Amino acid sequence: MPSNVSFSQWEHLFMTGKTKGVYFALLSFIIFAILILYSRENLFFFVVVEVGSFASFGVLVDLVSHLFSDRYQNDLTFDQWVQRFKGGRTHDVYGIIVQFGASAIDFVRFHYAFILWIMLLPEMFYIIKARFYH
């Protein structure tokens, strides 16, 4: 199971660079917030970016509320985690997939959206590596 940490211990981990998944989630939310400013003139792209922004905020809030850190390691095997993925218990990964989709659609209009992919790939890597679910 994950290491039990208090908020103050997690805060120390955050300040010392031990919460990489949270950093990438924060950066992806900031990028989506910036993209909102560029999407005001077109309703379709605005809605797409809003959906991506809500998904990125949800992932960020979930990781912080569960005090996700680099020390988080579940005792599940990868196959057991995949079963939970199929059953809907890994909604953070679903949120990242929604963000990928929103940024891919927005890439048509705003080619700098690929920067999000640079943030989302390692974020997903850390969540899957830790086999994070709840």
Secondary structure, 3 states (H helix, E strand, C coil): CCCCCCHHHHHHHHHCCCCHHHHHHHHHHHHHHHHHHHCCCCHHHHHHHHHHHHHHHHHHHHHHHCCCCCCCCCCCCHHHHHHHHHCCCCHHHHHHHHHHHHHHHHHCCCHHHHHHHHHHHHHHHHHHHHCCCC
